[in-house]
Amino acid sequence: MPAFALEWLNLLLRWVHVVAGIMWIGDSFLFMWMDKSLVPASRPREGAVVGELWMVHSGGFYEVVKRTHLRPNEVPAHLHWFMWEAFTTWISGFFLLGVVYYFGGGVLLVDRGVSNIGVPQAIALSLAVLIGGTLTYDALWQSPFGRRRGPAAAVSFGLIVGLAWGLTHVYSGRAAFLHVGALLGTIMAANVGRHIIPAQRKMLAATRAGAPVDVTLGERAKGRSIHNHYLTLPVLFTMLSSHFPATYGNPHAWLVLALLIVVGAAAKYVMNYRARSNRWVLASGLAALAAVITLTARVPAAARAPDLRAAPPVPFAEAQGIIERRCLSCHAAKPSNPSFSEPPAGVVLEGPQGIQRWAPRIMERAVVTKTMPLGNLTGMTDAERTTLGAWIAQGAKPDSAGGSRP
């Protein structure tokens, strides 16, 4: 596919994915908040009423009444369903996964410095993770063990952490984080499509037929909805993680992701219960946040690499040669890598001024986190990374010992 068309496809899919995701997550936040804000009915009401809620917004007043089920004469002519936001988010996300990670030779998917897995095998593993992970989750929570919510949640979290550890030893860190998020998103969409909506349809069908309504269907659907609710913040982080190489580029990236999942779930719990929040949940979330900040903390390059400053002087010509061999295929004004029509993030490393300008980022991405080159496609060696780091730590001067290239 031409680079121009691929770029537009990427843009449109991201747009749809983000908008649909905002709507889906917004629905989850709103309905969970309404459930926690219901009060007993202020006057006698017919039907299986469990509470009411009054709200004011944009100049109008809204009255919300929640029923566990309906009677035949209560079925409205127009009933609003909340499912297409979930399906649109997942479908656009799956195609975006293909455009960003499957196309273009798997530049963002595999990292030769991590494993020697081939692109076809990496794509097959990606699909297996999405399908197998979703089926494993579903089997766990439908089993008798799933009725023990605390232990089942602990096992689920352990499985996610184990998957994160495994993927960070197969994929690039960026791809590993994204795939954990893609699995969680797939689980959420499957909950909607396989449990929540079917349960609601069965309850409504029984109501219309005048048959007894099995309210346990609604209870189980609500359980899956709560699962989805607590996964929203961790999934949002994985969607944004590609912008933060200090997380996925960390030597213990799987632990970083595990801690951030704890932070997200704890934050959602506190948002839901506010003053009623369990102090242990709040304390655990804050402890996890402190731990992940400490784990990913970066000190200034000069303090970080005293051994590099003390190394033999590195000529600029040597540093420039490494950049030309390993970086310019993408970071040139006109990249030779067919995956990019423009230099990624506008970073151009041609000429002494361009290299000096971006020296701090080169240090962070190529030397410290080793998240560049993407997937180490050009095969930058550890020795070359050390040489670049030494040149930068010694002042990143284009006129350093040995002179510069014309």
N, C-alpha and C positions, 0 to 999 in steps of 0.2 A: 504494500500500500504506500502511495507517495507520502513523504513526510508532512506535506501541507495538509493533506486529508486526515492523516493520523492525528495531527495536532488539533484540528477542529473536532474530530470525533472525541478526543480526550477532553476537550473543553466542554462540549455539549453533555457528555456523560457525567462529568464532574458537577456541572450545573444542576442537572436533573437529580443526581444522587444527593447532593447537599440539600436542595430544596425539599425533596421527599423525606430525607432524614430529619430535617427540622420539623416537618409536619408530624412524622411518626413519634419522634421523641417528645415533641410538644404535647401530643395527645397523651402519652404515657405520664408525663409530669402532671398534666392537668387532672386526669382522672384519678391518679393516686392522691393528689392533693385534695380533690373533692371527697374521696372516700375517707380521708383522715379528718375532714372538716365537717362532716355531716353531724347534725344535731337531731334529737328526737323531734318528731312532728309536732308543730305548734298547735295543731287542731286535728280532730278526727279525720282520717283519710281512709278511703277504701283500698283494698288490695294488700299485697305483701310489702308494705312500706317499712323500710328500715331506717329512714332518716330524710332530712331535707336540708337545703342550703340556699341561702340568699346571697346574690352577688351583684355588684354594680360595676359597670364598665362602659366607657365611651358614651355616657349620657343615658344609658338604659339600665333597667333593673331586671335581673334574671332569677327565676325561681326554679330550683332543681329538686326533684323528688326521686329517690332511688327505691326501686322495687327488686326483690330477688327473682320474681317471675311475674308473669301477667296472667290475667283471666281472659277468656275468649272475647268478652266485650271491651277489654282494655287495649287490644291490639290496634295501634294507630294505622292510619292509611299510609303514612310516610314514616318509615323507621330508618334512621341514619346509621350506617355501618362504618366501622373504622377498620379497614383492612388494606385498601389500595395504597395507602401511604407505606405500609410495610412491604407489600409486594413490589412496588415501584422502587423503593430503596434497595431491596435485594437484587432485583433484576438489573438495575443500572449499575449497582456495585459489582455484580459478577462480570458484566461486560467491561467495566472499567478495569477490573483485575486482568482481564485478557489483554486489553489495549496496553496497559502500563507494564505488566509483568510477563505476559506470554509472548507478545509480539516483540519485534526488534531484537531477536536473538537472545532473549532472556537477560539483557544487560543488567536489569535491576533485580533479577531473580536469583542468579547464581553468583557465587564469589569463589574464585579459584583458590583464594587464601583460606577458605573455610572447608570446602570439600571439592571433589572432582566430579560431582554429579553432572550428567549431561542435561541440556535444556529439555528434551522430551521426557526424561525421567523426572525432572523437577516439576514439570507441568502435571504429569501423572500423579506424583505425590501430592501436589496441591489439590487436585480433585479428590484424591483419596482422603485427605485430611478433612475436607469440607463434608464429604458424604459419611465417612466412617466416624468422625467426631460427633456429628449430629445424631447418628443412629446410636452411638454409645451413650450419649447424654439421655436420649429418649428411653433407651432400655433401662438405664439406671433409675430414672425417676418414675417409670411405670412398674418397676419391680416392687416387691414388698418392702425392700430396704428403703425405697424412695419415700415411704410414709414417715420415716424418721428424718425429719427435715434437717436437723442440725448435722448429724453424721453424713447424710447424703450431700449436703452443701460442702462439707469438708472434703469428701472424696472428689466431688466435682472440681473444687479448687485445686486439689492435688493433681488431678489429671491435666488441668489446664497448665499448671506450672511445669509438669513433666513434658507436655507437648512443647511449651515454649523453650525448655532446655534442649529438647531434641531438634527443633527447627533451627535454633541458633547454631547448631553444629552441622547443618546441611545447607541452609540458605544464607544469603547475606542477612545482616542484622535487620536491615530495613524490611526486607521481604518476610523475615520471620515474624516481626511484630505485626505486619499487615495481615499475615495469614492467621495469626491468633485472633485478630479482630474480625477477619472475614468468617472464621468459624463461629465466633460468638454471634455475629450478625445472621449467619445462616441458621443457627439454633433459634434465634429470636423470630425470624421469618417462619421457620417450621412450626414454632409454637402457635403462631397466628393461624397458619394454613392448615395444620393438622390437629389442633386441639381447641383453640379459642373459638374460632369461627364455626367449626362443626358442632361444638357443644351448644353454641347459641342457636344454630339452625335447628338442632334437635329439640331444644326447649320450645322454640317458637312453633315448630311443627306440631308438637304435642298440645300446645295451647290452642292452636287453630282446630285441631281435631277433637278438642274437648276431653282429651285424655289427661291423666295425672302427670304433672311435670316433675321430672327427676332433678331436684335442685342441686344434687351433688355434682351434676354436669357443670353447673355454674361455678361451684366451689373449686373444682379442679381446673376449670378455665382460668379462674382468678389466680390460682397458684402459678400457672404458667405466665400469666400477665405480670405477676410480681417478679418472677425470674427475669423477664425481659426488662422490667423497670430497673433492677439493680445492675443489669449489664450495660445500660446506656452510657454511663460515664466512662467505664473501661473501653468500650467500643469507640467512643469519640476520641479518646486519647490515641488509640492505634491508628485512627484515620489521620490524626495530626502529627504522628510521631516522625514521619519522614522529614519534617522541618527541624528536628532536634537530634542531630547525630550524637550528642553527648549521651543520649539514652540508648539507642540501638547500636551505637558504636562502642559501648562500654564492654570491657572484657567479661563482665557478668551481666550481660544484657537480659538474660532470662530472669535474673533476680530483680533487676530494675522493673521489668514488666510485671512480675508478680507483686511487687510492692505497690506499684501504681494501680493495679487492680484492687488491692486492699484499700488504698486511698479513695478510689472512686466509689466503691461500694459503701465505705464508711461515710463519705460525704453525702451520699444519697440517703442513707439511713438518718443522718442528722437533719437533712433537709425535710424529711418526711415527718419526723417526730419532734423536732425542735426542743422545747423545754423538757419534754418527756424522754429525751434521748438517753440511752444507756451510757453512763460515763465511760464505761469500759470500751464501748464502740468508738466514742470520740477520742479517747486516749490512744486506742490502737491505730486509728486513722492518722492522728498527729505523729505518733511514733514511726509509722510507716513512711510518712512524708519526710520526716527528719532523716530517716535512714536512706531514702532514695536520693535526697539532696546531697547528703554526705557522700554517698556512693558515686554520684556523678559530678561532684565538685571538681572544678578546674581552677588551677592557680595560674597566674600569668606565665607566659612562655619562658621569660627570663629566669623566674624562680623554679620553674618546672624542669628545666634542663641545664643545670650547671655543668653537667658532664659534657653536654654538647658545646657549650661555650668554651670549655677547656680543651676541646678536640683540636687537632691540627687545622689551621685555617683552610677553609674550603673556597676555592676560586669560584667566582660567579659563573664562569664558563662551564664548570662542572655541574653546578645546580641547574643552569639553563639547559644543559644537555639532557639531564634527567627529565625536566619538564617537557622538553620537545619530544622525547621518546614516549613518555607515559601519559601526558596530559593534553597535548595539542590536538589529538584526534577529535576531542570534544570541545575543548576550551580555546578554539581559534575563532577568529571573526567569521570564518566560513568552515565549520567543522567537516572533517572528512568522514566521520562516523555517520552512516546513513540514518541512525536512530534520532539524530538531532539536526533540525534545520537551522537552529540558532544555538549559540553557546549557552549551556545550562546556567540559569540564574544570572545571565549577563556577564559571567566571569570570563574574561579574555586574558590569556596568559602569553600573549605574543609580545616580545620586546622587553627590555629591561624595566621600563616604567610599569608595564602591566604586571610583571612578576613581582616587583617590589610592592606595588599597591595591594596585591592580594596575599602577601607573605603571611600575615596572621592567619588567614583562612587556610592557606596551604599547610601551615603548622598544625592547625586544629584537625583538619580533615585527612590529610595524607600522612602525617607523622604521629599524632596523638591517638585519634580514634580509628585511623586506618580505614575510613569509610570512602576514601577516594584513592585511585580511580574507581568508578562504579563497578562493583563486582570484580575489582582488580583485573578488568578485561585486558589491560595492556601489560600485566605482569610486573608491576613495580615490586622490587625486592625489598626486604627489610634493610639491607645495606644502603639502598638508594634512599629510603625514608630517613635513615639516620643521617646521611649526607645532607639531605635537604634541611633536616632539623638543625644540623650544626650550622649551616650557612645562615639560616634565619636567626638562630640564637646568637650568632656572632655579629648581628646587626643588619642582615639582609641588604647588604650594600652591593649595588650592581658593579661597583668599581673595586670589589674586594680582590685580594691577592690572586694573581693569575690573569687579571684583566677580564674583559667581557667580550662577547662576540659582537661583531659589527652589525 
